[in-house]
C-alpha cells in the first residue's frame, strides 16, 4: 500500500473506531467521517469490535483470538480500513500473524486485513499524498508521538506534515517528547503507580512547552494525559489529530466550532 493513489482509486473505506474510541471518545469517529467526506471519500463503519490488544498484552491469547476473530469478521471485505489509533493498527499489522499461528484460514484473513489497514494520517499522507487540507487552527499545538505509532509503525512525518500545513498553527515541541505517557493499555492497570508517574512527567513536559492544545494519533494516550492534566487543574485542550483537522476545516469554512473542552466550552 505504499505510494500515493488518487481518491477515485481508493473508493469507499471502512473506519475501525477501536473500542477506546467507540466507548470513550465517540466524537473521534464522527470527526474522521466528516473529514473523509470533505475529501470526497465515502466511508462506513461495519463493526465495533476490539482488536484484542489488552488480552494479548495480558497473556490471555485464547481470549485475544476470540476478540480478534470478531474484528476479522467485521472487516472481511476488500475496502481499506482506516484506524485512528497507531496502537490498534500496530496490533493488527504486527501481532495478528502470530496470534493466529496454526489456524491457516484465520491467518490468511489476518494477513489480508494487515495489508488493508492504515492509521489515518498514514492513509492521507502516504497513500493519498495529501498534506494540505485547507484547515485553519490559530493555536499553539504540541504533538505527542505515541509509542506504538512512532516505534511500531514509524509514524512521525505524516502527522507533523498535516499539522505543518495547517494555517495559523504554532507548533511547539514537548521536552523529551519521545518518552512514553505511561498508558500502554493493560500496563496502566497492572502497573498503575508507575503508569501514573510516567503520565505526570509527560503532563509536566506538556505544560512546560506552553501548548494550548495537545494532539496525538492514539486516543489511549490522550485519555491518560487528559485525566492527569484535568486533575492538576490545567486548561490545555486535548484533541486527536483527526478532531483537530476536522475543527480546522470547519473554521476555514466559517462553520461554528464543534469541539468542546473539559468544562463544556468551545474552542
Buried (B, 14 or more C-beta within 10 A) or exposed (E): EEEEEEEEEBEEBBBBBBBBBBEEBEBBBBBBBBBBEBBEBEBEBBBBBBBBBBBBBBEBBEBBBEBBBBBBEBBEBEBBBBBBBBBBBBBBBBBBBEBBEEEEEBBEBBEBBBEBBBBBBBBBBBBBEBBEBEBBBBBBBBBBBBBBBBBBBEBBBBBBBBBEBBBEBBBBEBEEBEBBBBBBBBBBEEBEEEBBEBBBBBBBBBBEBEBBBBBBBBBBBBBBBBBBBBEEEBEBBBBBBBBBBBBBBBBBEEEEEBBEBEEEEEB
